[in-house]
Amino acid sequence: MNRQEIDIYVATAKGVYLYEAKQHSLKVIAAGDLRGLTGKQDYVKDAAVNLIYVADYSKMSAASDQVKEFYAAADTGFISENVYLYCASAGLATVVRAYIDIPQLSKAIKLRADQKIILAQSVGYGKSGR
Ligand SMILES: Cc1cc2nc3c(=O)[nH]c(=O)nc-3n(C[C@H](O)[C@H](O)[C@H](O)COP(=O)(O)O)c2cc1C
């Protein structure tokens, strides 16, 4: 049904932004370096960019919770794979991640109760310099 329920939040050293696809622009959500909150592993704070995939369940209100979760997970998989393909073409390193303190990060990026973090994805420069 083309709900387009996945929003992409972008955490950099400067702040957290919501990517607005139609305008191709970033909207400021929180100032400051919150990259370390996007995962429970040390390396995430060093990646230049951490993407956070957030399902907006208000766009899928007719579906059951099980269906919402299934579509949101599948759609996030497609999006993150496209990020992998871009990173491969641009010589960037990337890791899709689920090991996240979801309540803490949800609060930091000011999510509503019907917005759910599905996965995060670090993008940066590999140590090998490839
Ligand atoms: C759904 C999903 C969740 C993952 N969560 C994490 C994670 O939280 N932290 C992590 O270091 N790797 C996580 N991984 C594994 C990495 O994304 C990656 O597959 C693994 O590091 C091997 O990558 P490489 O072949 O590029 O070295 C996850 C993978 C998937 C598919």
The ligand as a Gaussian input file, in Angstrom:
#p B3LYP/6-31G(d) Opt

LIG

0 1
 C       19.457000      -7.638000      11.588000
 C       20.922000      -7.561000      11.945000
 C       21.316000      -6.993000      13.148000
 C       22.669000      -6.886000      13.471000
 N       23.053000      -6.262000      14.628000
 C       24.367000      -6.031000      14.868000
 C       24.794000      -5.227000      15.972000
 O       23.994000      -4.716000      16.754000
 N       26.115000      -5.027000      16.130000
 C       27.036000      -5.535000      15.255000
 O       28.234000      -5.276000      15.458000
 N       26.671000      -6.300000      14.221000
 C       25.365000      -6.543000      13.989000
 N       24.971000      -7.274000      12.912000
 C       26.011000      -7.865000      12.041000
 C       26.616000      -6.875000      11.082000
 O       25.630000      -6.052000      10.477000
 C       27.366000      -7.593000       9.940000
 O       26.509000      -8.462000       9.275000
 C       28.546000      -8.352000      10.472000
 O       29.325000      -7.451000      11.219000
 C       29.407000      -8.941000       9.311000
 O       29.695000      -7.891000       8.423000
 P       30.855000      -7.943000       7.364000
 O       30.623000      -9.149000       6.539000
 O       30.685000      -6.648000       6.605000
 O       32.106000      -7.978000       8.161000
 C       23.638000      -7.403000      12.587000
 C       23.230000      -8.001000      11.387000
 C       21.901000      -8.080000      11.054000
 C       21.500000      -8.684000       9.733000

